[in-house]
Amino acid sequence: MQIALSSAAYAAETVLQEKIRPGEVKFLKFPGGATHPNFSCRDVRLPLQDAKDHYTVVVSESYFSKMEPFQCELKDDETVITKIDFTVEPKEFAHENLHVDSTRVELSEEIKKRVEAESALVKQIYSSPLDSLQFTEPFKAPLKSKITSPYGIKRNYNHGKKLGEHLGIDFRAAVGKKIPAANRGKVVLSQELYMSGNLVIIDHGLGIFTQYHHMSKRLVNVGDRVEKGQIVGLAGSTGRVSGPHLHWGANVQGNLVDGFDLINQSKIYFKKSK
Ligand SMILES: [Zn+2]
């Protein structure tokens, strides 16, 4: 005889509903008390901060979302404590046409190889985040200057078919302008790359990273602990750019997300935590 699963076991489990849009972030906080807490979304394990009385996790949705609902689970070993049903809501992104030197669009084989190797290096960095939040305050935009290109804008180069998506925020910044860190963290990359020029990447823990591109000078080294507001470099026009500016990127769980959403969601998280 087969024994049906006890419905009481399921009654103890909490089901939450959440909404997210492409390129967005969600901080989630749960009551603590599990022996071996673990968290996953779409069956992929994500870092979890165990503060004993509560747990914190950060979920993101890709810009290239398939717009399908997905589920996350907080478990104690294999026992589900909380299920979170995520609905993905649509978000519109603007379109622009850019005129650029065609050699900047079509890369030579040699440059292509370099770009691929550098992109693999950056991906590697994102795969091993610090497992606890490195900050105690919300994120802050590195600059207050005019946004010359927003997150998510779709780009056509020279009216051609080649499409690109701008998955960061461009701030107007003259060469030499001091660039502060958006939050506390640890420097995990400080290097000159072909596309990004002088790039600094900061690991803020739990899968959250911020990036500072095209700088004329880097002022921090790998392994440095940086405070929120600490100057990580000076603005410039290194890498594949048409003029000096700061391209500020935010990567959460491997997805390049909207930095302004990271700021807003971190504000909500710390407001609730008080
Ligand atoms: Zn940019």
Residues whose N, C-alpha, C, O or C-beta is under 5 A from the ligand:
A	BS01	ZN	G168 I169 D170 H247
